[in-house]
Amino acid sequence: MHAPDPGKFDLDWHERVRLRNGQHVTLRLLQPSDREMYLQGFAKMSAEARYHRFFEPKDHLTPAEVHYLVDLDQVHHFAIVASHGHDPAEGVGLARCVEIPGSPHVAEPAVTVLDDWQGLGIGRVLMRRLVEAARARGVERFHVDILDGNSPMLSLLDEVGVELFPAREQGVMTIDLPLPDALSLDPREGQHRAHDRSALERLLRLAAKGIVRVLPRSTRGSR
């Protein structure tokens, strides 16, 4: 992510989004002052959600991990937080983008939504804004990893034309996703939709239906 200009997605950016149930969330970049919000959100995550987020059982974060996950440079590593419309200090979802070392135009994404807020479209909106913000920073492709023991899921990925690479670790498959050039607002649904029918967009539709769970790896530790 070598582009110095993040476009509108800088520290002054705030966006209010109306959810399917009529409630609102505010989107903005995560900042060091959000450390307590992040820790409270982690405490509310189920054990299963933590496992899928970090690829290992996790009941706490070390100081080094908190520093890595919250103190961001906003270019090579940035995150978009969704906070409750009536309580800005209550985070309900987070989308993260981390540049892969040695690959300046390739990054790994991560999207997490608290259990009580799932099914309202937050994850979908967060991922779309993450794509836009990543594009503004020069990212051209996302690499994400998924657990590979689910044959129906792999068949679906093959059907939508997602490129799979050999697993870097046993049980994990890597997906390469080119980012769409532009996103627009569809007023009929009140959701952001990509006109570019790329593998990323198709995978997002499957993920939104709960068919595919995208699992990032690079942000699980403090490197």
Secondary structure, DSSP 8 states (H G I E B T S, - for coil): ---S--TT-STT-EEEEE-TTS-EEEEEE--GGGHHHHHHHHHHS-HHHHHHHHSS--S---HHHHHHHHS--SSSEEEEEEEETTEEEEEEEEEEEEEETTEEEEEEEEEEE-GGGTTSSHHHHHHHHHHHHHHHTT--EEEEEEE---HHHHHHHHHTT-EEE--SSTTEEEEEEE--S-EEEETTTTEEEESS--HHHHHHHHHHTTS---B--GGGS--
